[in-house]
């Protein structure tokens, strides 16, 4: 069993952690502005990855719809659990908003896509990309609303969504596939798209390392314990339960879905809190979130290693 876990760690997580560490070390010694990298990733690299994955996906339309439904159920369950736990513990204000966002939204992109590809190959990557596409819609609507404590209107949230290329890329891919106009996989167009899209994976991980280097954990570490516990212990269990209930025909899709739900806290909620959260006394919402990102990223190493070993062995799904 120990040898199996070591093999999983070395073959799946170590390459990912090495690139994250490179970004972290760079952030420790050089002041790097991550905004341009985020912009390039969000508007060029990630759309290319999503478009290529959707045009070449082995998943049928029914499987994709079932995946989107499972993502919606998982998100709603985690939102409700986090809100209930937060209120029971007396968490209020922007700290409660940060707790809810941390628990409900895993880092399906920066962390999840590379790990899913290393763990489950092309189908794993495609499933992870679809997970990201669905999650981004929720994050840039409901997530904006939560991050701003309701100060941001639904109309304002929608304005942010329609400026993102991901929705248009998904729509374009659906239309092209429906019309049977997808370029040949080995052709120049698809090879170029793949080249640009594949560049998003190392950039994802470097940005994650840079963000972790900038995290201030001292003041917020104790307060983030509920969020860390929900993300590392409860979310994977909920993800496995939802995957079982969804009844995916392809076990690789089910296993990748469960793996994505076990990813550490996403970075996007931190970006939303920095931009929209009102100032409050005590530990700020961005500090709370950045601390949770760091702690869950570290804590996810043993959790995800064990989970991948169990999933590959067919012990869970």
Secondary structure, DSSP 8 states (H G I E B T S, - for coil): -HHHHHHHIIIIIHHHHHHHHHHHHHHHHS---HHHHHHHIIIIIHHHHHHHHHHH----HHHHHHHHHHHHHHHHHHHHHHHHHHHHTT--HHHHHHHHHHHH-B-IIIIIIHHHHHHHHHHHHHHHHHHHHHHHHHIIIIIHHHHTTT-S-HHHHHHHHHT-HHHHHHHHHHHHHHHT----TTSHHHHHHHHHHHHHHHHHHHHHHHHHHT---TTTTTTTHHHHHIIIIIHHHHHHHHHHHHT-SSHHHHHHHHHHHTS-B-SHHHHHHHHH----SSS-HHHHHHHHHHHHHHHHHHHHHHHHHHHHTTS--
